[in-house]
């Protein structure tokens, strides 16, 4: 399969070229259990964590790229912060939320030093650290999407290899950047063509959405991250065409996939809530930014 050609006909799709304890109810648990719960809340600050969506992209209201915090149920959002990299906006092309250390990981080319880098970002403040490069035969590891696997604590990235032919799933250690080229996913003699993916912790599977090489249309696929075995699950129809979402993430709070993109039925860009088991979806809301759709290029669930 050719490398995915991501166009700029609409500015929504990026190119690979640069262009607490408060609020916890009292628990009537005897002795040591109460102490353990207290220490867990104190250590990880998750007992009162907010479930939300994060979207990164250029603002239509103020200059620059911004991280946005979005309420999944209503679409109410807050423009949080910009991230500066040598006088320009931090250029990440994909991001995922690491539940183990409550950080966002973003991968893209640096404006300060050469090459592509993994960045670790504090989601509440935007403070970030440039962590490491990942080499693949003298070039940057070419992944086009990534998601965090809560089962093994690794980042999974999918893209074409510079060492061997074809598209591969990679398993990346977040702290070091050490990675393993795991498997190819074959679809009728070509690489499985997914344009986005997200991890479902409820069943330990990766969900990938894109056009099939075997049958017509766009399909949701369920992928076993340890073996690469996958199932073509369902199509999602929107007025006789495939549901057009450009990014998606799994929301652990309600067990649904959230996908953002332009509707074929009504005008504008919409957030959709998708049942991962059936593909039944609800068109939830639009998000306005100065009279235009909120321009985010990546979407990720987070809890902090």
PEFENTA-V707034 format. One record per residue. N is the residue number from 0. OMEGA is omega in whole degrees, -180 to 180 (none if undefined). NEAR is the number of other ideal C-beta (glycine too) atoms within 12 Angstrom. D_FIRST is the distance of its C-alpha to the first C-alpha in Angstrom with 1 decimal. Layout:
N:OMEGA:NEAR:D_FIRST + N:OMEGA:NEAR:D_FIRST
This chain:
0:176:28:0.0 + 1:173:12:3.7 + 2:-177:18:6.4 + 3:178:26:8.2 + 4:-177:15:10.9 + 5:-171:25:14.0 + 6:179:15:16.9 + 7:178:14:20.5 + 8:169:10:22.0 + 9:-173:18:23.6 + 10:-177:21:24.6 + 11:-172:29:23.5 + 12:-176:30:19.9 + 13:175:33:19.7 + 14:178:22:17.9 + 15:171:26:17.1 + 16:-178:13:19.8 + 17:170:15:23.4 + 18:none:18:24.8 + 19:-174:17:49.1 + 20:-176:19:51.3 + 21:178:10:52.5 + 22:179:11:52.0 + 23:179:18:51.6 + 24:177:12:53.9 + 25:-178:10:56.6 + 26:178:17:55.7 + 27:-179:9:58.4 + 28:-174:13:57.0 + 29:165:10:59.4 + 30:-168:11:59.6 + 31:-179:10:56.6 + 32:179:13:54.0 + 33:-180:16:55.0 + 34:180:14:54.9 + 35:180:15:51.3 + 36:179:23:50.1 + 37:-177:20:51.9 + 38:178:15:50.4 + 39:179:18:46.8 + 40:-178:22:47.2 + 41:-175:17:48.8 + 42:-170:15:46.2 + 43:177:20:43.0 + 44:-177:20:44.2 + 45:-175:23:42.2 + 46:180:22:45.1 + 47:-177:17:45.3 + 48:178:23:41.7 + 49:176:24:40.4 + 50:-175:27:37.2 + 51:173:33:35.2 + 52:175:49:32.0 + 53:178:46:31.1 + 54:-177:44:29.2 + 55:179:46:28.6 + 56:-177:37:28.4 + 57:179:30:30.7 + 58:173:29:34.0 + 59:-176:24:35.4 + 60:179:17:38.9 + 61:-176:15:39.1 + 62:173:12:37.2 + 63:176:24:34.4 + 64:-174:37:31.8 + 65:168:32:33.4 + 66:-180:41:32.9 + 67:175:38:34.1 + 68:-172:34:35.5 + 69:173:37:35.1 + 70:-173:23:37.2 + 71:-174:38:34.9 + 72:-173:19:37.6 + 73:-175:15:38.8 + 74:174:31:36.4 + 75:-177:19:39.2 + 76:177:33:37.8 + 77:174:22:39.2 + 78:-169:30:37.9 + 79:-172:28:38.3 + 80:167:27:37.7 + 81:177:25:35.9 + 82:-175:34:34.7 + 83:174:18:35.6 + 84:179:27:33.9 + 85:177:15:36.0 + 86:177:11:37.1 + 87:178:19:33.8 + 88:176:31:32.0 + 89:-174:35:30.1 + 90:171:35:26.5 + 91:-176:37:24.5 + 92:179:37:21.0 + 93:178:41:21.1 + 94:176:45:24.0 + 95:-176:46:25.2 + 96:179:43:28.8 + 97:-178:36:30.2 + 98:-177:32:32.9 + 99:-180:22:34.5 + 100:176:23:35.7 + 101:178:25:35.4 + 102:170:32:33.2 + 103:173:47:30.1 + 104:-178:46:27.4 + 105:-175:43:25.6 + 106:179:43:23.0 + 107:-178:39:22.7 + 108:180:31:24.2 + 109:172:29:27.9 + 110:-176:23:30.4 + 111:178:17:33.0 + 112:-176:14:31.4 + 113:173:13:28.3 + 114:177:23:25.0 + 115:-174:35:23.3 + 116:168:31:25.5 + 117:180:41:26.0 + 118:175:38:29.0 + 119:-170:33:31.3 + 120:171:38:33.0 + 121:-171:25:36.1 + 122:-177:37:35.3 + 123:-173:22:38.9 + 124:-176:17:39.5 + 125:175:31:36.4 + 126:-176:19:37.7 + 127:176:32:34.8 + 128:174:22:34.4 + 129:-168:30:31.8 + 130:-172:29:31.0 + 131:168:27:28.7 + 132:176:24:25.7 + 133:-174:35:23.0 + 134:174:18:22.2 + 135:179:26:19.1 + 136:176:14:20.0 + 137:178:11:22.1 + 138:178:17:19.9 + 139:174:29:19.7 + 140:-173:36:17.7 + 141:172:32:14.5 + 142:-176:39:14.5 + 143:179:38:13.8 + 144:178:43:16.1 + 145:179:43:18.9 + 146:-179:47:21.7 + 147:179:42:25.0 + 148:-177:36:25.8 + 149:-178:29:29.5 + 150:-179:22:29.9 + 151:177:22:29.2 + 152:-179:21:29.5 + 153:171:32:26.1 + 154:177:47:23.4 + 155:-179:45:19.9 + 156:-176:44:17.0 + 157:179:45:13.3 + 158:-178:39:10.8 + 159:179:30:9.2 + 160:173:29:12.0 + 161:-176:23:14.0 + 162:178:17:15.7 + 163:-176:13:13.5 + 164:173:13:10.0 + 165:177:26:7.3 + 166:-174:37:8.0 + 167:168:32:11.7 + 168:-180:42:14.6 + 169:179:37:17.5 + 170:-170:32:21.2 + 171:173:37:23.3 + 172:-173:25:27.1 + 173:-174:37:28.2 + 174:-173:19:31.4 + 175:-175:15:30.2 + 176:174:31:26.4 + 177:-176:19:26.2 + 178:177:32:22.9 + 179:174:22:21.4 + 180:-167:30:17.8 + 181:-173:28:18.1 + 182:168:27:15.3 + 183:175:27:11.8 + 184:-175:37:11.3 + 185:176:20:10.2 + 186:179:27:9.9 + 187:176:15:10.8 + 188:177:12:9.0 + 189:177:19:5.6 + 190:175:32:5.7 + 191:-173:38:8.4 + 192:172:33:7.9 + 193:-176:36:11.3 + 194:-180:35:12.8 + 195:177:41:16.0 + 196:179:43:17.8 + 197:-178:48:21.4 + 198:177:43:23.6 + 199:-178:36:26.3 + 200:-179:27:29.3 + 201:177:22:31.1 + 202:176:20:29.0 + 203:-178:20:27.1 + 204:173:33:23.7 + 205:176:49:20.7 + 206:-179:43:19.8 + 207:-175:44:16.3 + 208:178:43:15.9 + 209:-177:37:13.2 + 210:179:27:12.0 + 211:173:29:11.7 + 212:-176:24:9.7 + 213:179:17:13.1 + 214:-176:14:15.7 + 215:172:12:16.2 + 216:176:23:16.6 + 217:-174:33:16.0 + 218:168:31:17.0 + 219:180:42:18.5 + 220:175:38:17.5 + 221:-170:33:19.9 + 222:173:38:18.8 + 223:-174:25:21.2 + 224:-180:38:20.9 + 225:-176:20:22.7 + 226:-175:15:20.7 + 227:175:30:17.3 + 228:-177:20:18.7 + 229:178:32:17.9 + 230:173:22:19.4 + 231:-167:30:18.2 + 232:-172:27:21.4 + 233:168:27:22.0 + 234:176:26:21.3 + 235:-175:34:23.5 + 236:174:18:25.1 + 237:179:26:26.6 + 238:176:15:28.7 + 239:178:11:26.5 + 240:178:17:23.2 + 241:174:28:20.9 + 242:-173:36:22.7 + 243:171:33:21.4 + 244:-176:38:21.4 + 245:180:34:19.8 + 246:178:40:20.9 + 247:178:42:22.6 + 248:179:47:24.8 + 249:179:46:27.0 + 250:-178:37:30.7 + 251:-178:29:32.7 + 252:-179:22:35.9 + 253:177:20:35.2 + 254:-179:20:32.3 + 255:171:33:30.1 + 256:176:47:26.8 + 257:-179:45:27.3 + 258:-175:44:24.8 + 259:179:45:25.5 + 260:-177:37:24.5 + 261:179:29:26.0 + 262:173:27:27.6 + 263:-176:22:27.3 + 264:179:17:30.9 + 265:-176:14:32.9 + 266:173:13:32.7 + 267:177:23:31.4 + 268:-173:38:29.1 + 269:168:31:29.9 + 270:-180:41:29.7 + 271:176:39:28.9 + 272:-170:33:30.0 + 273:173:38:27.9 + 274:-174:25:29.2 + 275:-177:37:26.5 + 276:-174:20:27.9 + 277:-175:14:28.2 + 278:175:31:26.2 + 279:-176:20:29.5 + 280:177:33:29.6 + 281:174:22:32.2 + 282:-168:30:32.0 + 283:-171:28:34.1 + 284:167:27:34.9 + 285:176:24:34.1 + 286:-175:34:34.8 + 287:174:18:36.7 + 288:178:26:36.7 + 289:177:14:39.3 + 290:177:12:38.7 + 291:177:20:34.9 + 292:175:31:32.3 + 293:-173:37:32.0 + 294:172:35:29.1 + 295:-177:39:27.3 + 296:177:39:23.8 + 297:-173:40:23.6 + 298:-179:46:25.6 + 299:173:47:27.0 + 300:177:43:29.8 + 301:177:40:32.6 + 302:-179:31:36.1 + 303:none:29:38.7
